Amino acid sequence: MPAITIKNVPNELYDDIKKSASKNLRSINNEIIFRLKKTLSHRKTNPNHLIAKIDKINSIISLPNLNDDFISNAKNEGRE
């Protein structure tokens, strides 16, 4: 496997990675690999899959349509 060396890591960042690794029961190296995979995988999101997830959430929760009438009524509520 290829190896990567990261230089000049700020102390605060290193401490944060070390704490996160400990919390997640991972080595620092595995924590960095996990975080890199997680970050880079977000770029590969399928738009149709994302829309399907949003539609599923919308079917579970019931939110009003935020049209002009709804917003005007919300602004004016209690101003009488």
C-alpha positions as CSV (number, residue, x, y, z in Angstrom):
1,M,0.0,0.0,0.0
2,P,1.2,3.5,-0.7
3,A,2.2,5.7,2.3
4,I,1.7,9.4,2.8
5,T,3.7,11.7,5.0
6,I,2.0,14.8,6.2
7,K,4.3,17.6,7.4
8,N,3.7,20.7,9.4
9,V,0.4,19.5,11.1
10,P,-0.6,22.2,13.5
11,N,-0.6,21.0,17.1
12,E,-4.2,21.8,17.7
13,L,-5.2,19.7,14.6
14,Y,-3.0,16.9,15.7
15,D,-4.6,17.0,19.2
16,D,-8.1,16.9,17.7
17,I,-7.3,13.9,15.5
18,K,-5.7,12.1,18.4
19,K,-8.8,12.7,20.6
20,S,-11.1,11.6,17.9
21,A,-9.1,8.5,17.2
22,S,-9.1,7.6,20.9
23,K,-12.9,8.2,21.2
24,N,-13.5,6.0,18.1
25,L,-11.0,3.3,19.3
26,R,-8.9,3.8,16.2
27,S,-5.2,4.6,15.7
28,I,-4.3,8.0,14.5
29,N,-3.5,6.6,11.1
30,N,-6.8,4.8,10.8
31,E,-8.7,7.9,12.0
32,I,-7.1,10.0,9.2
33,I,-7.9,7.3,6.6
34,F,-11.5,7.1,7.8
35,R,-11.9,10.9,7.7
36,L,-10.3,11.1,4.2
37,K,-12.6,8.4,2.9
38,K,-15.6,10.0,4.4
39,T,-14.8,13.4,3.0
40,L,-13.9,12.2,-0.5
41,S,-17.0,9.9,-0.7
42,H,-19.3,12.9,-0.3
43,R,-18.1,14.1,-3.7
44,K,-19.5,10.9,-5.3
45,T,-23.1,11.4,-4.2
46,N,-25.6,10.4,-6.8
47,P,-28.1,13.3,-7.2
48,N,-31.0,10.9,-7.7
49,H,-30.1,9.0,-4.5
50,L,-30.0,12.3,-2.6
51,I,-33.3,13.4,-4.0
52,A,-34.8,10.1,-3.0
53,K,-33.5,10.5,0.5
54,I,-35.0,14.0,0.7
55,D,-38.3,12.8,-0.6
56,K,-38.4,10.1,2.0
57,I,-37.7,12.6,4.8
58,N,-40.4,14.9,3.4
59,S,-42.9,12.0,3.5
60,I,-42.2,11.4,7.2
61,I,-42.4,15.0,8.3
62,S,-45.2,17.4,7.5
63,L,-44.1,20.9,6.7
64,P,-46.3,23.6,5.2
65,N,-45.6,25.1,1.8
66,L,-43.6,28.2,2.3
67,N,-45.5,30.3,-0.2
68,D,-46.2,34.1,0.0
69,D,-49.5,33.6,1.8
70,F,-48.0,31.4,4.5
71,I,-45.1,33.8,5.1
72,S,-47.4,36.9,5.2
73,N,-49.7,35.2,7.6
74,A,-46.8,34.1,9.8
75,K,-45.5,37.7,9.9
76,N,-48.9,39.2,10.7
77,E,-49.8,36.6,13.3
78,G,-50.3,38.3,16.6
79,R,-49.9,41.9,15.2
80,E,-53.6,42.7,15.4
